[in-house]
Amino acid sequence: MTPTDATDFTALPPYRPRQFIPGGVDLTDLATVTGLYQALLDRPATSAEALEGWLLARSELDAAVDQARSILYIRMTCQTDDPARAEAYRRFIETVEPAIASLGDKLDRKYLEARRSSGSDLGRYGVYERNVRADVELFRQENVPLRTKESLLSQKYQAITGAMTVEFEGLEHTMPEMRKFLLEPDRSRREAAWRAAARRRLADRDRLDDLFERMLGLRTRIAANAGCRDFVEYQFRACRRFDYAPADCRRYHEAVARSVVPLWRDILEDRRRRLGVDCLRPWDTSVDPDGRPPLKPFERPEELAARAIEVFRRTDPALGEQFAAMDRQGLLDLASRKGKAPGGYQAGLSEARRPFIFMNAVGVDDDVWTLLHEGGHAFHAVATVDEPLLAYRGAPTEFSEVASMGMELLAGEHVGVFYAPEALKRSRRQHLEGVVRILPWVATIDAFQHWIYTHPGHSRSQRQEAWADVFGRFGGGVVDWTGLEEERASSWHQQLHIFEYPFYYIEYGIAQLGALGLWMLARKDPRAALAGYRRALALGGSRPLPELFAAAGLKFDFSEATIAPLARLAADELARL
Ligand SMILES: [Zn+2]
């Protein structure tokens, strides 16, 4: 059962009874929340035992406040046409969140100080302490307002790109709507739609370049304030990348160029042949190459949850049961309906320790794969439910995306629940092509950002050249951009991470390798692979990345030795599909 308004979580009790927070308090209220954080700051934590109790009290408070924020967010996205919900969320972000940020730094310092004086054994808190120490070392009060300015510029990016609409065939369309014309079998209609959207983007090209350069300036100052050589060093530390360095990222780029780009080129060549065209143009990369109508995995959105439960059950009966329980508890809001925000996400209700999945299913193939992905995130949350420390109930992106991308490949073996055999092949082929595509795309975005932040004072045209370079190196060289050089030169403007989440992206490449590695293990021994998957998920964030990977039977390595066999596995499977 999927309720139409999945935002009433009053029936969900805290997973553990509250010890520190009084019952019945409003955790969206600034004075209440700061009062509770202040009480923690004032509470003595001198002995090792008192310190552990203090840490768990902080964890309880962080989880409850995080859940209050999540519920406001879920309520807003489930009904965007209710201004009161948007206002409640905005108020929380503008009042409670900044207050917690600076109180959080004070609490971190108190923790480190208490650890020094108690001289106790680190025990199981090694990873936690490493993270806290890194955050405290990098924190500079003068960077707080710069960070706020940066977030405001991010909002501007959203405003500029969100306001783009295109008049096409007499009607006004948003940019996401324009994408559906690229699935259109009529090639000239596809081309017209692509050109119309590209023209619209070019109209804002200079504004977006100006905006990016202001962000670049802020980031350079933030890094200098923190005593870092450049923003590369700053962001590696801010992202807590303790287990790999820029040189490892370069090794990833090289290995992908050698082992994956040729496979991607073959996929594009095959598409060109099947489309029966002399050269593949940018508007030819999404349409079905055999001219078939779109796949239809289910008729009514209500069918999606029931079938997904069956897919997960076939993958692993225990996971199937976990997903069925989410459905029973109203933790799945899957169907698209008027007033719902676009997209899909998995949000944690941290105090109840339950996951919630939000989607906009309309009955297309993507819905199935998105749900398998979000399902993997949800299983990760369920696996860590008995971990008392909030910080350990989630893993870094490099591994949390192994949980989700890995689940796509493991459960993807069973999407026959939705499809007849021929459609199943087509769905799995499309998905696997997408998996292959991610690896060089990650290299493109990551290599470009490394170039940007190690070339201070570069000009706009130098940046365009650098983009053309990486685009050429990882793009496969099959798509013909003749006459569209300007469109290509600014096509990175569409990648919101470059603006809003600088330097995030390599995580997805690392995780995709882990997911493929897991699939390779499952091909040999599905039960052992699933046991490893669940073992690693249960560790949450309590171990460094190499240990999380090792628990799943995977190597934390992105050199050619790891990448080449995974590319061969994907190529062999594509040849069969
Ligand atoms: Zn994800």
Boltz pocket constraint, residues with backbone or C-beta under 6 A from the ligand:
constraints:
  - pocket:
      binder: B
      contacts: [[A, 373], [A, 377], [A, 400], [A, 401], [A, 404]]
      max_distance: 6.0
